[in-house]
Amino acid sequence: MRSKNDKVTATNMDILDCARQDDLTAQKVEVGIIFQEMLDTATAAAYLAKNKVPIATALRVLTGSRRKKSGGAN
């Protein structure tokens, strides 16, 4: 019989898996940006598509619609 602690553990694992997936996607996006800079946009788009980066993310990244992270100094 499962206790409610088992459910919490499963939920925590789901969160960890999601975070790992986000990190992996972020790494793929970084590689895509490098491909775009070194090669061309078509090559970068093909890489992102092959690696299952969501199309909305790929479009935002490859069209330069990225937000720059502020360093806290405004």
Summary of the structure (lengths in Angstrom):
residues: 74
radius of gyration: 17.4
end to end distance: 55.0
largest distance: 56.5
contacts: 154
relative contact order: 0.10
helix: 72%
strand: 0%
